[in-house]
Amino acid sequence: MAKIIKAESLGFCMGVRRALEMINDEAEKRGHIETLGALVHNRQVMEKLASKGVKVINDSSEIEGEEIVISAHGVSPKVIDELSSRGLEVIDTTCAFVKRAQKSAERLNKNGYYTLVYGDAKHPEVKGILGWANEYGMAIMDAKDLCKLDPLPKKLGVVSQTTQIPAAFIDFVKNVLDLAFVQDCEIKIVDTLCHDIRRRQETTSRMASECELVYVIGGRNSANTKHLYDICVQRTRTYQIETADEINPDDLAGIETIGVAAGASTDDSCINDVIKTLQLMTGATVV
């Protein structure tokens, strides 16, 4: 009989859970609330929040109320100062691990380091981290992009977007050392990876190695979900889905072992729907 193996870590991470608790409390208290950018990168979760009166604002100029919520991804200090200068009440749900990365970038800047952020330059978390480095730095995924710096700064600090894959960050650091470790150069490397996400990646990797097929559940624009997919697809056939509606029964033909993983902003109801759908389609038991 077919079986379904769940990854050891499923559902909201600590940072997402805290952010959702905070915004749910505020929405209930005030009847409505605005957030600067999506609180988390999960469409289903954001739709539930919208039904409770949560409105996403993409630019601070659009703010209509007297309060604004900063998402779990965080923002730069300049954004916080601008909001405060307008007399707005700032409700900060920034994840503790993201704050740690921000403070690391701030310390590097104060000590004269040019900060390299290993991460997606377009991601709000990365933009915020660079803001804490006072924009004295850049976000790159390939160390070869250091060639854009002429001259190369003598003091380089290296941090990571919190949800990146540890092995990939280590490879990046090695390449930075190969390219930038020259006479009189100082390179400071700070581990800013989220340990909750790291553990989720490790346990998901082990689970995927035992499965013929894995479904990774999470938002299309969720960085940590994408990394789980990248990890799983190296080990077995893998599909990233947002909901159970995306499961194609034809993909399950002849499959005896199905794995289920989920990003850190995927809620339990969505995960349970996927598992129930897989059980109905295959008669599989959950182990």
N, C-alpha and C positions, 0 to 999 in steps of 0.2 A: 504494500500500500504506500502511496505517496505521502510524504511528510513535509511540513513547513517548519523551518528553523528560523526563529527570530533572533536578530542581533541582540547582544546583551544590553546595549544602551539604545533605547527607543524613546521618542517623545521629546518634550521640551527640555532644553538644557537649563541650568540654574539661572543664567542671565536672561534668557527669554521668559522663563516662568516669572522671575521678579518683575520684568518690564510689563508683562501682561497683568499681573496682580495690581501694579501701580496704576496702570491706565484704566483698568476696570473699576477700581475704587474711585478714580477721579471722574470718570464718565457717570458713574452712579450718583456721585455727590453733586455734580454740576448739571447733569442732564445731557451735556455734550462737551466735547473737548477736541482741540486740534493738535495734530502731530506734525512736526517738521520732517517730512519724508515718512515712508512706511516704517512703522514700528519694528516689524520683522519682514523678511522676504518670503512671505507665504501668502498666496492669494486667498486661500480659504480662511485663514486666521484673520486677515484684514477685512474680509467680507463680514465675518461675525462681529468684529469690532465696529464696523460701519453701522450695523443694525442696532448697536448700543449707543450710537451718537458720536462715534469717533470719526473725525474728518481729516484726511491727509492733505497737508499743505506742502507744495513742492518748492515754494519760494517764500522767504520771510515777508515779502511785500504783500502777500495774499492773506496774511493773518488778520482775522476779523475780531477775535475775542481778546481777553485780557490775560489769558494763560496760553502757554505753548509747551508741548511735550517734545523733548529731544529723544530720538529713538535709541534703541540698544546699541546701534552702531557708533553713536557719539558724533560730535562735531568739533570744529576748531575753537580755540578760545576767542577768536575774533567774532565768531558767530554768537557765542554766549554773551560777549560784551555788547554786541549790537542789539541783541534782544533785551538785555537788561537796561540798556540806555533808553529804550523806548517805554520803560516802565512795565514791561511784561513780566508776569510770574513764570519763571522757567522751571518746569518739572523734568528733572534729568533722570532718564531710565538707562543711561549708558552702562553696559555690561562691565563688571569689575575687571575682567581680563582685558577689555578694550582700554579702560582707564589706566591699567598698568602699562600698556603699550604707549599710551599718550604721554604718561609721566616719564617713561624711558626716553622718548623722543625729545621731550622738554629738557631733560638733564643733559642729553647729548648736545643739544643746541647751546645750552648755557656754558658747556665746556669746550665749545668751539668745533664740534664735530659736524661734518656734512652728513646728513642722515639718509641712508638707503633703506627704503621700505620694500621688502620682498612681498609684492602683492599686486592686485589689480588696481591700476591707477584710477579707474572710473568708479571704484567701489566707495560708498560714503565713509566706511570705516577708515580706509586708507587716506582719503582726502582729509579726514579729521586728524589722523596721526601726523601727517605732513604739516598741518596747521600748528600743532603743538611743537613742531620743530622750527616754527617761525618761517616755514616755506624754504628753509635752507636745507634742501634735500630733494630727492625724487623717488618715485615708485617705479620699480622695474621687476621683470620676471626673468630676465636674461642678463647675466653679468657682463656680457659683451657690450651692453648698452652703456657701460662706463666710458666707452670711447667718445660719448657725447660730451664728456667733461674735459675741457681743455683750458687750463691745466687741470690735472687730477688733484683734488684736495689732499693735503698731507695728513689730515685727520678725518677718517671715515668711521661713521657709526652704522651698524647694521641691525635692523629689527625686522620683524615679520608681521604681516596681517595675521590676526590671531587664529584664523581657521585654515591656514595653509598646512600642507602635508609635511611632517617633520623631516622625512628623508629628502624631500625635494628642497627644503630650506637648507639642510646641511650641504647638499650638492652645490646650491647657490653660493653659500659661504665659501666653500672650497674654491670655486671659480673666481670669486672676488679676491681671495688671497693670492691666487695664481696671477691675476691681472694687476692688482693694485699694491701688493706688498713689496714696495721698493724702498730704496734708501731713505731713512728718516721718516718713513710713513708710520702712522699710528692707526690701527684698526681695532675698534671695540665692537664686540658682538654681544647682543643682549637677546636672551630667549624670551620672546613675548608671545609664544604660542599658547593657546588655551589648553590647559591640561584636561579639561572635560572633553573637548573636541578630540584631543590626541587619544584619549582612552576609547572614545567612540570609534575612531578610525582603526585602532588596533583590534578591538573586538569584532568590528565589522569585517575586517580583513580575514580573521580566523574563520568567521562564519562563512564567508564567501568561498573559502578554500574547500569547504565541505559540501557545496551545493552545485547542482547542474545549471541552475538559473537563479538569478537574484533580481528582486524589484527594490529599487531605492526610491523612497517616497519623499517628495519635497518640492518646493517652488523652483520654477525654471531659472529664476534669478538669484537663487540661494547659493552662496559660495560654498558653504560647508556641505550642502547636499551634492553639489557638483564634484567636490573632492571625494566624497564617499563613492560616487559613481566611478570616478577615475580609479580608485583603489580596487573596487569590485571587478571592473571590466578587465583588469589585468589578470584576474584569477578564474573568471567564469563568464558565461553569457549574462549580460546585465542590461536592464531597462530602467530608465528614470521616469517615474510617473508622478503626477500630482494627485490623482484620484483613482478609485477602483474602476471608473468608467473607461480608463485607458488600457486596461488589461485585454489583450487579444487571446481568446481561447486557443487559437491555433499555435501560439507560442508554447503552450503547455503540453502539447502532444508528446507522449512518451517520457515526460519528465517525472522523476521519482523524488527528487530532493529540491525544494524551493526555498530560497532565502528571502527574508524581508528585513530591510534596513530603512532608516528614516533620518532626515536632517533634523537639526536641533530646533527648528521652528515649525515642525510638523505636529499637529495635535493628535491626541489619542483616538478621537473619533474617526479621523481619516485613516489611521493605521489599522484600526479594528475593521473598518469597511473593506480594506484591501484583503485582510486575512480571511474575513467571512466570504468574500467573493471568490478567493482562491479555493477555499474549502468547498464551496458550491460547485465550482467548475471541475474540481479534481477528486473530491472526496478525501482530500488529504487531512491528516491529523497534525495538530500543532505539538511539537516536542520541545 
